Each structure stands twice: as C-alpha cells, then as structure tokens.
Amino acid sequence: MDITVNINASTSGNSYFDGGLLQLIGWTLLGTLITIVTLGICYPWALCMVYGWKINHTVIDGRRLKFNGTAIGLFGLWIKWLLLMIITLGIYGFWVGISLEKWKVKNTTFVN
C-alpha cells in the first residue's frame, strides 16, 4: 500500500489578519500602563495579552491561530532568564529574544 501526501496543498482559504488598529492601540497602551504601574513585574502578562491578541486575530490558509501561553508560564521563564543574565553579566541577553520566540511558537496552535 502506497500513501502519497501532497504537503503543498492548500487547506482552503486565504491568509489574513482581522484585528483593528484601535484594538491594537488599546491593548498596547493597557499593557504598557500595567508594566509601568507594576515596575515591570507584570510585563509577562502584558506581553501575553498583546501577543495573544495578535495571534488570535491571524488566519493562515483558512485556519485561525490560537495562542495558548499564560503569563504564569512566561513569568517562570522570565525569572530564569533574568538570573542567567545576571550570572553571565548580560551575555545571556542575546539568547533571550530567541528563547521568547521559541516559547511563543510552542504556545501557538491552530483552532481547527
């Protein structure tokens, strides 16, 4: 039995973003305000809030994306990254951006 799968076949639909500018401005301002008021402690929550909004309004090939990450999950990583940056005198900071992107992708799935 030979099974052939065409990985280039489109699932049905276009790719688009259906979020609005005013929503983005509102979520960004709220995230910034919360980060400033809490002196950065709630930055992971603000990041999850804004990134989640962006992902939840994205459709790829007719399939909507969903962000499953939580601020609590990111907060633990944030503390670990901070400690590693202190221990390495800031050198680990070069890897934090990549680690954050890996975390975002790991916590992004398709709804359907």
C-alpha atoms as a printed R data frame, in Angstrom:
    type eleno elety resid chain resno      x      y      z
1   ATOM     1    CA   MET     A     1  0.000  0.000  0.000
2   ATOM     2    CA   ASP     A     2  1.461  3.343 -1.081
3   ATOM     3    CA   ILE     A     3  0.180  6.510  0.584
4   ATOM     4    CA   THR     A     4  1.117  9.821 -1.005
5   ATOM     5    CA   VAL     A     5  0.545 13.113  0.759
6   ATOM     6    CA   ASN     A     6  0.766 16.439 -1.005
7   ATOM     7    CA   ILE     A     7  2.254 18.775  1.598
8   ATOM     8    CA   ASN     A     8  1.938 21.764 -0.722
9   ATOM     9    CA   ALA     A     9 -1.846 21.532 -0.988
10  ATOM    10    CA   SER     A    10 -3.707 24.474  0.498
11  ATOM    11    CA   THR     A    11 -6.291 23.581  3.135
12  ATOM    12    CA   SER     A    12 -8.873 26.031  1.763
13  ATOM    13    CA   GLY     A    13 -8.698 29.697  2.194
14  ATOM    14    CA   ASN     A    14 -6.652 32.783  2.362
15  ATOM    15    CA   SER     A    15 -4.338 34.145  4.970
16  ATOM    16    CA   TYR     A    16 -5.313 37.389  6.659
17  ATOM    17    CA   PHE     A    17 -5.289 39.421  9.853
18  ATOM    18    CA   ASP     A    18 -8.663 40.665 11.125
19  ATOM    19    CA   GLY     A    19 -7.635 42.829 14.070
20  ATOM    20    CA   GLY     A    20 -8.177 46.576 14.067
21  ATOM    21    CA   LEU     A    21 -5.846 49.482 14.691
22  ATOM    22    CA   LEU     A    22 -7.831 50.876 17.621
23  ATOM    23    CA   GLN     A    23 -7.825 47.448 19.299
24  ATOM    24    CA   LEU     A    24 -4.049 47.189 18.881
25  ATOM    25    CA   ILE     A    25 -3.535 50.669 20.297
26  ATOM    26    CA   GLY     A    26 -5.823 49.888 23.247
27  ATOM    27    CA   TRP     A    27 -4.147 46.555 24.099
28  ATOM    28    CA   THR     A    28 -0.677 48.075 23.714
29  ATOM    29    CA   LEU     A    29 -1.498 51.070 25.920
30  ATOM    30    CA   LEU     A    30 -3.063 48.812 28.555
31  ATOM    31    CA   GLY     A    31 -0.028 46.505 28.522
32  ATOM    32    CA   THR     A    32  2.349 49.467 28.776
33  ATOM    33    CA   LEU     A    33  0.379 51.033 31.625
34  ATOM    34    CA   ILE     A    34  0.275 47.760 33.580
35  ATOM    35    CA   THR     A    35  4.014 47.254 33.046
36  ATOM    36    CA   ILE     A    36  4.837 50.771 34.256
37  ATOM    37    CA   VAL     A    37  2.498 50.672 37.276
38  ATOM    38    CA   THR     A    38  3.906 47.300 38.433
39  ATOM    39    CA   LEU     A    39  7.510 48.377 37.731
40  ATOM    40    CA   GLY     A    40  7.890 45.610 35.147
41  ATOM    41    CA   ILE     A    41  6.700 42.726 37.298
42  ATOM    42    CA   CYS     A    42  3.600 42.187 35.139
43  ATOM    43    CA   TYR     A    43  5.457 42.534 31.835
44  ATOM    44    CA   PRO     A    44  4.974 38.816 31.032
45  ATOM    45    CA   TRP     A    45  1.214 39.294 31.456
46  ATOM    46    CA   ALA     A    46  1.244 42.354 29.183
47  ATOM    47    CA   LEU     A    47  3.304 40.503 26.604
48  ATOM    48    CA   CYS     A    48  0.921 37.521 26.636
49  ATOM    49    CA   MET     A    49 -2.058 39.844 26.372
50  ATOM    50    CA   VAL     A    50 -0.780 41.763 23.327
51  ATOM    51    CA   TYR     A    51  0.789 38.771 21.574
52  ATOM    52    CA   GLY     A    52 -2.313 36.674 22.220
53  ATOM    53    CA   TRP     A    53 -4.484 39.364 20.638
54  ATOM    54    CA   LYS     A    54 -2.263 39.419 17.532
55  ATOM    55    CA   ILE     A    55 -2.203 35.633 17.151
56  ATOM    56    CA   ASN     A    56 -5.918 35.164 17.869
57  ATOM    57    CA   HIS     A    57 -6.718 37.566 15.006
58  ATOM    58    CA   THR     A    58 -4.488 35.768 12.490
59  ATOM    59    CA   VAL     A    59 -5.756 33.265  9.906
60  ATOM    60    CA   ILE     A    60 -3.265 31.199  7.875
61  ATOM    61    CA   ASP     A    61 -4.512 29.249  4.869
62  ATOM    62    CA   GLY     A    62 -8.079 29.463  6.166
63  ATOM    63    CA   ARG     A    63 -7.117 28.185  9.630
64  ATOM    64    CA   ARG     A    64 -7.279 30.539 12.612
65  ATOM    65    CA   LEU     A    65 -4.357 30.572 15.036
66  ATOM    66    CA   LYS     A    66 -4.778 30.407 18.798
67  ATOM    67    CA   PHE     A    67 -2.315 31.463 21.481
68  ATOM    68    CA   ASN     A    68 -2.260 29.126 24.495
69  ATOM    69    CA   GLY     A    69  0.538 30.726 26.515
70  ATOM    70    CA   THR     A    70 -0.013 32.024 30.032
71  ATOM    71    CA   ALA     A    71  1.629 34.813 31.956
72  ATOM    72    CA   ILE     A    72  2.449 32.424 34.802
73  ATOM    73    CA   GLY     A    73  4.302 30.104 32.424
74  ATOM    74    CA   LEU     A    74  6.240 33.015 30.948
75  ATOM    75    CA   PHE     A    75  6.931 34.559 34.362
76  ATOM    76    CA   GLY     A    76  8.884 31.471 35.454
77  ATOM    77    CA   LEU     A    77 10.993 31.634 32.302
78  ATOM    78    CA   TRP     A    78 11.409 35.387 32.732
79  ATOM    79    CA   ILE     A    79 12.894 34.886 36.219
80  ATOM    80    CA   LYS     A    80 15.211 32.140 34.920
81  ATOM    81    CA   TRP     A    81 16.365 34.342 32.047
82  ATOM    82    CA   LEU     A    82 16.949 37.267 34.405
83  ATOM    83    CA   LEU     A    83 19.085 35.136 36.713
84  ATOM    84    CA   LEU     A    84 21.077 33.788 33.770
85  ATOM    85    CA   MET     A    85 21.688 37.319 32.533
86  ATOM    86    CA   ILE     A    86 22.914 38.356 35.998
87  ATOM    87    CA   ILE     A    87 25.217 35.322 36.261
88  ATOM    88    CA   THR     A    88 26.654 35.837 32.760
89  ATOM    89    CA   LEU     A    89 26.932 39.617 33.165
90  ATOM    90    CA   GLY     A    90 24.306 40.211 30.491
91  ATOM    91    CA   ILE     A    91 25.699 37.863 27.837
92  ATOM    92    CA   TYR     A    92 22.668 35.547 28.057
93  ATOM    93    CA   GLY     A    93 20.532 38.514 26.998
94  ATOM    94    CA   PHE     A    94 21.494 37.749 23.397
95  ATOM    95    CA   TRP     A    95 19.590 34.446 23.669
96  ATOM    96    CA   VAL     A    96 16.516 35.784 25.464
97  ATOM    97    CA   GLY     A    97 14.897 37.065 22.264
98  ATOM    98    CA   ILE     A    98 15.283 33.676 20.581
99  ATOM    99    CA   SER     A    99 14.048 31.862 23.683
100 ATOM   100    CA   LEU     A   100 10.996 34.121 23.801
101 ATOM   101    CA   GLU     A   101 10.204 33.437 20.127
102 ATOM   102    CA   LYS     A   102 10.535 29.684 20.736
103 ATOM   103    CA   TRP     A   103  8.116 29.989 23.679
104 ATOM   104    CA   LYS     A   104  5.624 31.952 21.554
105 ATOM   105    CA   VAL     A   105  5.716 29.380 18.746
106 ATOM   106    CA   LYS     A   106  5.458 26.475 21.198
107 ATOM   107    CA   ASN     A   107  2.277 28.042 22.598
108 ATOM   108    CA   THR     A   108  0.643 28.810 19.245
109 ATOM   109    CA   THR     A   109 -1.703 26.281 17.628
110 ATOM   110    CA   PHE     A   110 -4.474 26.121 15.042
111 ATOM   111    CA   VAL     A   111 -8.061 26.365 16.288
112 ATOM   112    CA   ASN     A   112 -9.486 23.954 13.727
